[in-house]
Amino acid sequence: MDKNDVRLTIFAAGILVGVPLIARAVQDLRSGRSDEQPGRGRRSQAADAGRVAPHLRGIPLEQLAGDLRRLRRAVATDQQRSATHQLANRVAYDQLLMQACEMLDVRHDLDKTTAGPERDIERIRVEAELERAGIVLSAAGRSG
């Protein structure tokens, strides 16, 4: 692998990670949520008191749970895909986990710059906390 291949791989990874983030930022700007960031946004007193329904703080909770289940399956079955594709799946999944944590007031460290086993452990811990909060992440846990 020469330097040109490395540059192209880094460029492709940047596109796969950057495009969804830019699209999300544009969506937030269009929907009036430009002052929030998942996991550490400024919250109103009503949200702190729990008087704001979860669907008013972002996408509906049911849609978020469905997206989490879909991406969790994608992350679990993407071993045969390129490293860039795997990274993009994990970044998207982590973003959704952080949004769910924000909606349900679950503490997380997914916004830290950890990688490897530490991030995997934090991801598993957050999944368990979300399951405890009522989000069904595994198909086996679904009823009906």
N, C-alpha and C positions, 0 to 999 in steps of 0.2 A: 504494500500500500504506500503510495508516494504522497507528497505534500498536497498535491492537487486533489487527491481522493479525500484526504482529511478535511481540506477546506470545503469541499462539496458536501461532505457529511455534516459538518458543523452548520453550513448554510441551510441544508435541508431540515436539520433539527430546529434551527431558529425559525424557519417558516412554519413547521408543524406546531411548534409551541407558541410562536408569536401571533399567528393568524387567529386562533381561537381567543387569545387574550385581548387582541384588538377588537375582534367582533363583540366580545363581552363588554368591553369598555364603551363601544358605540351603542350597544343595546342599553346599557345603564344610563348613558347620556340621554338617549331618546325617551327612556321611561322615567326620567327624573330622579334616578338613584345615583347621581354622579358623586355625591358626597359620602357614600358608604364604601367600605371595603370589607369583604368577607372576613370574619374572625376578629376584626378590630375597628369596625366602623363606629361613628358617633351615633349614639342611640338616644332617643327621646325619653323623657320621664315616663310617658305612657308605656313604652316598650319595656323599660326597666320594671315597671309595676306589673307587667304581664297583661295589660289591658288591650294590646294590639294583637289581633289574630295573626297566626303565622303566615297566612297567605297574603297579608298586607305588607309583609316585610320582604317580599320577593316572589318567586314563582310559587304556585300551590305546593304544599307539603307532599301531597300524593304524587304529583308530577316529579318532584325532586326525588322521592323514594324510588319511583320507577326508573328514573335516570341512573340513580345509584346502583340499583340491581343490574341494569343493563351494562353499565361500565364495569361493575365488579366481575361480571361474567367475561367481559372482553379482556380485562387485566389477567384473569385466571387462565385464559385460553390463548394468549398471544405469544407463546414461547417460540412459535415458528415464524413470527413476523420479524421485521427489521428492528434494530435497536431504537431507531427513531420512532417507529410506530408504537413500540412498547412504552417509550418515554412519554409520548403524547397521550396515550391512554392513562398512564399513571398521573400525569399532571392534571388532566381533565377530572379524573376520579378524586384527586385530592382537593381540587377546587370545589367540587360538589360536596365533599365531606365537610369542608370548612363552612360552606353556606348552610348546610344542615345544622352544624354546631352553632352557628350564629342564630338560627331560627329557634333552636331548642335550648339555648344558653348552656351548651356543653363546652367545657374547657378543652382546648387542644393546643398542640405545638406544631401543627402541620405547616404553619407559616414560617417556621424557622428554616434555616438553610442546611438541614441535615440530609444525609443521603445514605443509601445502603441499608444495613440491618436496623439502625436506629430509627430510620423513617418507616420501615416496614413494621417495626414494633409499635410505633406511635399510631400508624394506620390501623393496626389490629385493635389497639386499645380504644381508639375513637369509634371503630365499628361496634365494639362491645358496648360502649357508652350510648351510642345511638340506638342499638337494639334494646338496651335497658330503658331508653326514653320512648320506645314504641315504634321505631322505624324498623320495618322488616327488610333485611338486606339479603337474606338467603332464600332461594326458592323453596327449600325444605321447610322453612318456618312459615310459609304462606298457607293460609287456610282457604279452601274453596277453590 
